[in-house]
Amino acid sequence: MPKGPHDHLDRLFAALADATRRDVLMRLAAGEAAAVSDLARGHAMALPSFTQHLRVLEEAGLIQSDRSKHRRKLELNAEGLQPLVSWLAGYCIRVGGPLSAQSQAPGASEASTVREGTTSQLGRARTLILEVAPVMAVFERGLAAPPTLQEEPADGLSPQALAAGYLGLLLERLPDLRPQLTAGLASYHQLLILAAAVDQGAPVDDLKPAALALSRMLYAWRSQPALRRVIDMVPRAA
């Protein structure tokens, strides 16, 4: 029997349910590809048991092998996280629309935020993820392989492709922006991993700091006119 989208989501959530596998994903999201031996350090288990965790992540499409070097390395598969964004979007629709009206209410004090329970923190994380997902998709494309605007007529590109192409030109002129965007994508991927895990009942304590880090990065990007123009070119999520 062919497997449907729900089977894929089941594999994703099952992969995220284990703390060891989440730790691997968080480490890969934060940096470059890593060797199996490097990832295994710090985990009190035999290497065969650890590699079984890696196999679960690979089968879920969350990590992939990088064989461009002499020894096998593993890296995060950012595309494998995309179904989680779609699922979160569907969840917000089912519960009555985006949660941003409550999570961004003016005058909310830091003290009241600290006292929020896990449910409220998860609601804020969902809202932030859905708001930044279109921008992050453009950043990923702009960092990897942006459309060449000189070779393609601008009126033949989607708004997302046009924004990615403009970002590619921007990175050629301002290469120092690349580390900023790479760090932002890392924070975004980490928050997405944590939010999906918390949603399934995992005891994750650092959801709020991850959301705060991404929010601060987004604010910093908007304070830079060039990056703000890219962000403003991206259609907002419905």
N, C-alpha and C positions, 0 to 999 in steps of 0.2 A: 504494500500500500504506500503511495507517495506521501511524503511528509509535508505538512502544511506549515504556515507561519507560526501557529501556536506551538508546534513541536520545536521550532527553532527558538522561540522565546523560553520554552521550558528548559532547553539546554543552556541558554544564557543564564537564566536565573539559578539553575542548579550549579553552574560553574561559579557564580558569584556567592553562593551560599557558604562556601568554605573560606575560613580566614587565611589559610596558606595561599590559596589561589588569588584572593583579593590582594594580598601583600605582593605577589608576583606582578599582578596587573598594575598596582600603584607604582611599583619600582620601574616598570617598563614605561609607564605613562610619564614618569618624571624625567627620564633620560633616554639615552640611545640604546641600541640593541645590546644584549648582555648574553654571555655564555651561560650554559646550564650550571656549571660549577659555581659561577659567581652568584647566580640566583639562589642556589641551594644553601649558600652560607647563611648561618643564622637560624636555620630550621632544624630542629632536633629530630631528624628522621633519616633513615637510610636513603641513599640516592635512588634506588629503584622505586621507593614509595614517592619520592619527590617527583620523579619523572612521570609517574602516573598522574599527578596533579597537572603537570604540563600537558599531558595528552588530553585531559579533559578540556583544558583551555583551548587547545588547538582544534579539537573536534567541535567546540562551540564557536569557532571562528574568531576568537578574541586575541590570539597571538599567532604569529607566523614565523617561519624560519628565514633567516638571512644567510644565504650561503655564498655571498660575494667575497668573503674572506676565507682564510685557510681553515678556521674552525667554525663549527656551526654556532650561530648566535640566534637569539630569539628577540622579536620586537613586537610591540603592540600593533594590532590590526585595527586602526581607527574605524575603518568601515564596518567592522564587526560590532561596534557599539551603536551604530545608527538605528537598528531595530528598537533599542531601548528608548531613544528619543521619540520615535513614532509611538511606542507604547505609552510613554508618559503623556504625550499629546492626547492620545485617545482617552487616557484616564481622566485628564482634566476636563475633557468634554463630557464624560460620563457623570462626573460629580458636579457639573454645573458651570463649566467654563474656567478660564484661567484664574489663578488664585492671587494675581498681582494686586487687585484692589485692596485686599486685606493686608498683604505682606508689605505693600509700599505706602501704607497710610501715613500721611504727614504727621509729625510730632511724636512718632513712636520712640520711646526713650531706649537707651542702651540697656538700662536696668531691666526693663520689661522684656527685652529681647533675650537677655541672659536667662530669665525665668521660664522661657518657653519650653514646652515639652517636645519630645521627638516628633510628634505628629505635625506640629506647627513648623518645626525646622524643616521637615521633609516637604511640606507645602511650599515653603520659601525656596527650597532647592529646586523643586520641580519648576516653579515659575521662572527662576533665573535660567535654568537649562533651556527651557522653551524659548525664552526671549533672546538668548545669545546663540542658539543652535544655527540659525541661518548665517550669522556673521562668522561663526567658527568654520562653517562649511566653505565659505569664501576664503578665509584665511588659509585653510588647508590646501585649497586649490591654488591660491596665489603663491604659497611657499613651495609647492611641489612642481606644478606644470601649468602656469597661468596661460590663458589664450594670448596669442601675439596680436595686439590690436592693430599693428601696422599691416598685418597680412589678412585680417578679417574685417569686413565692414562693421562698424559699431552697431548699425541698425539691424545686423543679422545675429547679434548676440543677445542672450537673455540678460536681465539686470544682474543676476548673480555672476555670469561669465564676464560681463563688462566690469563689474567691481573687482573680480579676481585678476583680470587683465590690467586694470589700473594699478592694483596692488603690486603686480609683478614689475611694472615700470617704476613704481615707487621704491621697491626694494633694490632695484638696480642703482638708483640715485642715493638711497639712504640705507646701506646694508646693515647699519647698526640697529635697524628696526627688527631684523630677523630674530635675534635672541629674545626680544620682547614678545613677539608673536608666538614663538616656539614655547616660551614659558606659559603664555596664556592658554595655548592649546593643551599643555600638560595639565594645568589647573582644571580646565573644562573636562577633560577626560577623567581625571581623578574624581571630580564631583559627580559625574555621571555614574561612575562605577559605585561610589558610595551610596548615592541616592537609590539606585536600583537594589543594592544589597539591603539597605535599611527598609525599603518598601516591602521586602520579602521577610522581614523580621530579624535580620542580622544585627547583633549588638555593636553598632559602630558609633564611636564617641566623637569623631572628628568631622562630622558633617557640617556643622556650623563654621568652623575655621576654613574649610575648603570653599564654602560658598562665599565667605567674606573675602578670601584671597582673590577669587575670580571677580567679585564685584569691584574691588579696588583696582584691579587691572583694567576692567572695562572703563572705569572712571578716568584712569590715567590715559587710556587710548583716546577717549573723547576730548581730552584736554590738548591733544596734538592735532592741529588743523588738518594735516595730511591724512592721518588715520581716521579722523572724524568724517572726512569726505568719503572714504571707503565705506565706513559703517552706514552712513546716510544713504549710500547708493543701494544698499541691500534691502529688498522688500521685507517689511516686518511680518512675523508669523501671524497667521490669522487667529 
